[in-house]
């Protein structure tokens, strides 16, 4: 992590001269989930290309900008689109914005993503609140010499997702009449989707859903001491014996439809923070 601290401070200084609030929470909006951005009372927004050391987002449906403002009275920094390993970035680059959020004062991280559903009890558009994950990425955002100013050398991952926030989110969903499962995410590098045999393998090792993000951000947040809650929307069914070719346009559309329900949960969750 040589030089990472200095890069974080540069990005922090750049942002603090342009936004004078202290964020309480960081929010990352995944594929097709940018609708929540319209609910943020935005004080300032910055294309990633303008912020020191931020990569550029190249994924479809990702706006590629950082929003600074308030959501239900909570000061937030929201990424309208994230970075992925498959875009060619290192996981250190992918998770850099989380380091900046922490440096600016955030204590909570809320993650959202679109995923494939392998649990036969799930349906298209269902919301999954992560209770755990399986990391199958070929890299780790903490690889390299540890900087103790950023976190411990060997962070504990026994509770990667905050139990209180997970149960709070599920209770909110129940009161709103929205189906929200607890599930386990398998994180893969992408960008190709998986084969039938790979879906069988992932289900066998205990995964309910599969995606190409979220886990590196969670690892970094744990290292940094942020409490984390993560939501995924099932945008395609990955059942080996009934597998259909992936339709990216349909995936984005389903993410948007599920995002409207997730938006209700997140708004209430932020009210209760």
N, C-alpha and C positions, 0 to 999 in steps of 0.2 A: 504493500500500500504506500510505497514511497511517493511522496508528493501529493497524496490524496487530501491530506489536511489542508494544505495550501490552496488546492483547487476549490475545496469547499468554502474556505474563507473568501476567496475571490468572488464566487457566485453569491455568497451571503451578502457581501458588501455591495455588490451590484444591485441586488434586490432591495436591500434596506434603504438605499437612496431613492428608490422609486415606489416603495410601499411602506408605510410607517406603522403597520399593525404587527402584532405577534401572533402567528397562527397557532390555534389550539390543536388543529387536526390537519393531516394530509389526506388527500383523496385522489385515487387514481381511477380514471374512467376507461374501461376497456372497449373492445370492439362493439360498435353499435350502441354504446351506452352513454353517448355524449349528451343525451337529452337532459340529464340532471344539471348540466352546466348552465342551462337557462334559468334554473332556480337559484343560482348563486347571485347575490347582490355584488356585482363585480366592481372593485375599485380600480383595478388595473389588470391588463392581460399582456403577456409577452410571448411572442413566437420563440420556440426553443432555440432557434438559430441565433437569437440575440443574447441569450444568457450564457455567460462564460462557462465553458466545459460541458454544456448540455449537448447530447447528440441530437440528431434530427430524426423525427418519426417518419417512417416510410410505409407503415402498415395501412391497408385500405380502411377507410372510415375514421381514421385517427386525425383529428384537427391539427395536432402538433403545437399546442400552446399551453402556457401556464396561466391559470386564473387565480387572482388574489382578491379575496373579499370575504363575505360572510354568508353562511348558510344556516338558516333558522337561528340567527343570533350568534353563531359560533364562527370566529375568524378561521378561515380555511385557505390552504393552498391546494388547488385542484389541477391535476394534469388531465387535460382533454386529449387523451391519447398517450400511450406508454411506449417504451422501447422494448425490443425483444432480442434475444440471443440470435435468432434466425436472420435478423437484419444485418448481421456481421459485427455487432458490437460485443465487447467483452462484458461479462456480468458486472464488473466494476462500473462500466459506463452505464449499463442498463439500470443499475440501482443508485446511481449518483444523485438523482433528485431527492431520494429519501434521506440521504445524508444532509442535504441542504435544508430540507424541512425540519429535521432534528436540530440542526445548528441554529435555525431561526426561532426555535422554541416549541415546536409541535411535540405533543406527548402521545398522540394516537394516530394510527394509520388505518385508513379504510380502503380496501382493495376490491375492485370489481373486474370480472372477466367473462368472456364467452367460452364455453367448453363443450366437449363431446360427452354425451351421457352413456355410460356402460351398465349402470344399474337398471335392470328391467322394470323396476318400480317407478322409475322416473319417466317424465314425458317432455316433449318439446316445450320450451318456454318455462319449465320449472326453475325455481330458485333453489340453490344449494348454499347453505352456510357452512364454510369449511370448519371441520373440527380437527383435521390433521392432513398431512400430505406425504407423498413419496417423491423424493427428489431423484429424477433420472436425467438431469442435465449433466453434460460432460465437463462442467466447470463449476466453480463455487465463487461467489462474490467476495468471500473472505480469504481467498487463496493469496499467499504472499506474506511478507513480514507484517505482523500485526502492529497497528498504532493504538496504544492503550488509551489515547485520548478519545478514540472512536468507539471502543468497546473491548471486551475481554478476548483473549486468544482463543478460548474454547467455550463459546456461548452454549448454554444449555437449551435444548430444543424439545424438552419434555412437554411443554405447553406453548407451542408456536402461536396459537390463536387464543386470545383472551377468553376464558370460559364465561366470565360475567357478560361480556359483550355478545358472545355467541348466544347465550340463553336469552339475553335481553332482545336480540334481534328476532329470535324464534317466537318469543312471546308477543312481540309487536306484530309479526306476521299472522299469528293466530288470531289476535284481536281484530286485525284487518280482513280476516278471511282469505288470506293468501297462503298457498301451499309453499312451505319452505322446509326442505330436508336438511339434515346434518349429513355431511359426507366427507370422503377422503379424495383429494386431488392427486393425480399423478402428473408430474411436470416433465414434459419431453421437449427436446430442442426445436423440432420443426425444421422447415416450414411444411413439409409433406404431412398429410394425415396418415394414420396408422393402417396396417394391414389387418385382415381378419385374425391372423395368428397373434399379432401384437395386442389386439383388443382382448383376446382370450387370456393372454399372459398378464396383462394389466389388471384384469378383473380377478384373476387367480391370486395375485399378490395383495389384493385388498383395496384396489381403487374403485371408486364409484364414478368418477369423472376424469377426463384427461384434457390438459391444456398446455399452452406454450409460454405461460407467464406465471405470475403471482408468487411462486416459491422463492425465486431469488430475492424478490422484494421483502418477503416475510423473513428470510434468513437475515437480511441486512437490518430490518427493523428490530429483530430480536437482538442482534449484536449491538444496536444503538440504544436499546432500552425503550423502544416504543411499544405500547400495547397495540395489538393488531387484530382486526376482524376482516374477513374476506368473504365476498359473495360471488357466486358464479351462476350464470344463466345457461341452461342446457339448450344449445342451439342446433345440435344434430344428434341423432341417435346412432350409437356405435355398437349395435348388437350384431355379433359376427354372423349369425345365421339369418339375419334379415338386413344385411348391410346394403345400402344404396350409395351410388357415387355422390361425392360431396358437391353441394351447390353453394358456392360462396355467397352469392346474392341472397339466397334463402337464409343462410346462416346469419347474415347481417340483419335481415328483416326480422327474423325470430328474436335476435338479440334486442332489437328496438322495441318489439312488442313486450318481451319479458322485462325490459328496462323500465317500462311504465309502472309495472307492479313493484319492481325493486326500488324505484324512485319513492314510492309511498313509504316503504319500510325505512329507507335511509333518511327521509325527511323527519320521520318520527324519532328515529334513533338519534339524530343530531339535536332534536328538541330536548332529548333526555340526557345528553352528554353533560 
